[in-house]
């Protein structure tokens, strides 16, 4: 009799993702589906509002990567108004982006997915918490905490606050950076760079070697990739052009505002989230190695760039490519790529702080409403983030489309979960460790699944229901 | 490791009192915590030793940092919306220990419940953690900002309680009222 296993990490009122694993009559995995419930009705809510409100409204979509929405919205507004921010305005935005990235990547590596490695996927749930990690690796944790403090402090200095930022405005940045503030930030950036260097060395020596077999086998799929590069092909996380790479390494480059020519958006009846696909490489398919399948996020960006224009990160990229080729396909390499990006952002922050433009008083230009379309794009930690706005002559929104980072990875996440489940569940046998490992395949993508309502009591977390072929519940497990 | 100098510690860790309003202003009464913080900011003199923040949907990043920090506030107040079967608009104190135990693994910022970190802070760090909760009405399934009438009425009452408990008894309430909904008000015609 076929069974269906449902892993349901639901912690907020709108729910997040429900993982359904359907077994066949022999107890092996038939298919797996990750169903994500996204923020509904946001586009409709925005219609008729002044477009300049978007940089302060959209950070509320997600409390985890508000800076990405903030900056993508500001860039879309620049395009709508037809203006280019002065150098200081653009560089201050990029600096905030790099600092937010460092805060995010440190957190993710050491305390989210990194904890899978530090404690192991089979670790008891009673120790799988924030303070449990401190206990497991206290020396490393203390070092990390200091730099996380500094990143939050740096954003406070630059933008007033790190949560729900409002500092980027259409046409630039609202507040110039004073020279004494720059000097204070520069010292902190130096320390962040030291941690970034330590992190990748630590991971290469003490973490990745232990899990190389897992890296080579868990959630492995073959796909293309998307990311942002500068005109010369260098990695960039704030601005440039989009590059959509096929699994054979060939690619198309295009400006943001032509994304609809290259990216299609498919809808599946069992998922609330859209499935973007590479339009010029055939129709949508949820099959491994389908030509239209692509992934976003850290590994994608590291794959699509020709080089990195900061020396330490470039050296790491060269070593990474010697080991894994280009494009690298192993899903758990997202973690390795994340650490290369951490290093790049630390170096980039120092470069920007050393740039004389950064303390210029000319941080913004005046904007005037007009009827226009504007597309803003940044690389959010979780993938390429596209904000596409249209306005009337008074600057009121008449149309908008958002593609968030996790959406690009919707099909790949489904494929990785299927692959992980198939390799770990045999003859109907499974246990909590196996199911945690399936979740681990998802965490490699660092998905943003639940930018919806928040509530304290969080409902339930991971729930596993087993159904028979007729849909009757025959077993239910929860942690 | 270098010492944790005060200058690199963000305000929300450094000040002795931290008050965080949390929730999503896009979903009706879920925005209670944010509305209350804005009311406090606009109607009261906030003492220098108090860090008052509208943490919105980003509270977990702040709590995560607090859990790991060596420098923490002595008192933490969380203001949030809950559904525990009371009358909409009813506000009350909730012990973090009474929040249903739902999940103990904390390895996704998008999935971990805030309640876990509050318990960890309370039980393992000595921070005094209190929760001011307001019972919501039905929450909208799609984006729909704005509080229901009963929850809207609860905002000034609850704000006065917070000022009494955390602002050193001053609780001064100058008449500086303004439109609390700000950017989330109805679009202009």
Interface residues (C-beta under 8 A of the other chain):
Chain A: X9 X11 X13 X14 X16 X39 X40 X41 X42 X44 X45 X47 X48 X49 X50 X53 X56 X57 X60 X61 X62 X63 X64 X66 X107 X111 X112 X113 X115 X116 X125 X126 X128 X129 X130 X131 X134 X139 X141 X142 X143 X144 X145 X146 X148 X149 X150 X152 X153 X156 X161 X162 X163 X164 X184 X188 X191 X396 X436 X443 X447 X448 X449 X450 X451 X452 X453 X454 X455 X456 X457 X458 X459 X460 X461 X462 X479
Chain B: X1 X2 X4 X7 X8 X9 X10 X11 X12 X13 X22 X23 X24 X25 X26 X27 X30 X53 X54 X55 X56 X57 X58 X59 X60 X61 X62 X64 X65 X67 X68 X69 X70 X78 X80 X81 X82 X83 X84 X94 X99 X100 X102 X103 X104 X105 X106 X107 X108 X109 X110 X111 X112 X113 X114 X115 X116 X117 X120 X124 X131 X133 X139 X141 X142 X143 X144 X145 X183 X184 X187 X188
